[in-house]
Amino acid sequence: MSERKVLNKYYPPDFDPSKIPKLKLPKDRQYVVRLMAPFNMRCRTCGEYIYKGKKFNARKETVMNEDYMGLPIFRFYIKCTRCLAEITFKTDPENTDYAMEHGATRNFQAEKLLEEEEKKIVRDREEEELNNPMKVLENRTRDSKMEMEVLENLQELKELNQRQATVDFESMLGQYRDLEQLQRQREVDEDERETKEMLDKALVKRLRDSDSDSDKDEEMARSAVKRLAPEKATDILTVEKSTDVQGPAGTVKRAQPESWERSVGGLGTKAALGSLVVRKKTPAPVSKPSTQQTGTKTPAPSSSNAQPALLQNGSSVSQPLVPQSSSSLSLLGAYTDSDDSD
């Protein structure tokens, strides 16, 4: 596939450029170009303002028999945007600018004209001084005389101002210094006052916080005492103590044991007392119950006949009474019979 945009052309081997006919075109031919207005202008026909930077489709041509140091000068033709009157301007390579020809007037050109006039005066003077040394001396004398006159006029104006002026600069400066010092002192006093106010506010706030904390502590102590203290002095004997036990199913409340139960154990706990009580090896002599009597059974011995048991450390503790059933009594009687027979 061939390229769409071809830059190199094909030249056959028998190509002869001298055989190509030359196109004869006039030197002052015109081209259509797109440009912007190089300066602000006003149409002379209708008075329309054309501002710098406005775009036009202009016709461009080369000015015949006119150039600047071998550089050609071009002329441009545009039309007014309102009345379609033709406006022309050309390039000015000497001043690196554009020059208006006809159809409009250039705006804001007074400063440019003044600069051109000054440049022209300086140029003429340099040309005169180049070939005439007396002219150089005259120009220097005139310049020095003019400078002296300017200095004298300036001195007179200063003296006139001093005579008419009634202002004492020293007093004015002193007053300004006093005002500046007073302003600084005022700022320092204001800063100290603000700092004192901030400290007072912080102290009051701290005292209020401490008062509120103490009031809260007193209220909490009162509520705790009120919750724990009974209404009467004897209510403590009837208050049931309980402890919380953390179990797998949650918190379980359990009655708190009494002091004697924690030290020795309850009356019904045989395991706790078993390690403390030493049993006698020889059973106590018991009288043989008569079988001829009525079928009433021998009553259990009273608590007054109970003998104290000896502990391992030698101390004596009264053995609690355990009620005996009829079966235990019969076994006891059989055991005693066997001992007597032996």
Secondary structure, DSSP 8 states (H G I E B T S, - for coil): ---SS--S----TT--GGGS------TT--EEEEEE-SS-EEETTT--EE-TT-EEEEEEEEEEEEEETTEEEEEEEEE-TTT--EEEEEEETTTTEEEEEESEEESS-HHHHHHHHHHHHHHHHHHHHHH-HHHHHHHHHHHHHHHHHHHHHHHHHHHHHHHH----HHHHHHHHHHHHHHHHHHHHHHHHHHHHHHHHHHHHHHHHHHHHHHHHHHHHHHHHHHHHS-SSGGGGGT---EEEEEETTEEEEEE---HHHHHT--TT-HHHHHTTB---SS--------SSS-S-------GGG--EEEBTTS-EEE-------HHHHHHHHHHHHHHHH-
